[in-house]
Amino acid sequence: MTARAFTQVAGDSNWAANFEHRRPMVTYFFKPRQTCPAPAIGNATPEPLLPIEKKLIAYSLAIGLALLAVLAAVNHFVPAAF
């Protein structure tokens, strides 16, 4: 594409200078919140965990501890050789 064809596509021969005065695109995507939800969260009453949530926590802790024990056993019986 020649320079003349590019200026016809861009619509202006000085397109770089015209681009610098624009606001950054970040302001269009991330707008600041009008109110802060922190006071509302601080005043909320705590709710008890559901039984399924308790099971998920227990299962995830059990899997984590089991994998930690497997890692310790593998490290003990097959030490790393550097």
C-alpha positions in Angstrom: 0.0 0.0 0.0 1.5 3.3 -1.0 1.5 6.3 1.3 -1.1 8.1 -0.7 -3.4 5.1 -0.6 -2.9 4.9 3.2 -3.8 8.5 3.7 -7.0 7.9 1.7 -7.8 5.0 4.0 -7.0 6.8 7.2 -8.8 9.9 6.0 -6.1 12.3 7.1 -2.4 12.7 6.2 -1.5 13.6 9.8 -3.3 10.7 11.4 -0.7 10.0 14.1 -0.9 13.5 15.5 -4.7 13.3 15.5 -4.5 10.0 17.4 -2.5 11.3 20.4 -5.2 13.6 21.7 -7.7 10.8 22.2 -8.3 9.3 25.6 -6.9 5.9 26.3 -9.2 2.9 25.6 -8.9 1.7 29.2 -11.3 4.4 30.4 -14.0 3.0 28.1 -13.7 -0.5 29.5 -13.1 0.1 33.2 -15.4 2.6 34.7 -15.0 3.4 38.4 -17.8 2.3 40.7 -20.2 4.9 42.0 -20.6 3.4 45.4 -18.4 1.2 47.6 -20.0 -2.1 48.7 -17.7 -2.5 51.7 -20.1 -1.1 54.3 -22.9 -3.3 53.1 -20.7 -6.4 53.2 -19.6 -5.5 56.8 -23.2 -5.2 58.0 -24.3 -8.5 56.4 -25.2 -11.4 58.8 -23.0 -14.5 58.4 -24.8 -17.5 56.9 -24.0 -21.1 57.8 -22.4 -23.3 55.3 -24.6 -25.7 53.3 -23.9 -29.4 53.7 -22.6 -29.7 50.2 -20.2 -26.8 50.9 -18.9 -28.6 54.0 -18.4 -31.8 51.9 -16.5 -29.9 49.2 -14.2 -28.3 51.8 -13.6 -31.7 53.4 -12.9 -33.4 50.1 -10.6 -30.7 48.9 -8.6 -30.8 52.2 -8.4 -34.6 52.1 -7.2 -34.6 48.5 -4.6 -31.9 49.3 -3.3 -33.8 52.3 -3.2 -37.1 50.4 -1.3 -35.5 47.5 1.1 -33.9 50.0 1.8 -37.3 51.5 2.4 -38.9 48.1 4.8 -36.1 47.3 6.7 -36.6 50.6 6.9 -40.4 49.9 8.1 -39.9 46.4 10.7 -37.4 47.6 11.8 -39.7 50.3 12.2 -42.8 48.2 13.3 -41.2 44.9 15.5 -38.2 45.9 16.4 -35.6 43.3 19.9 -36.1 41.9 21.5 -32.8 40.8 
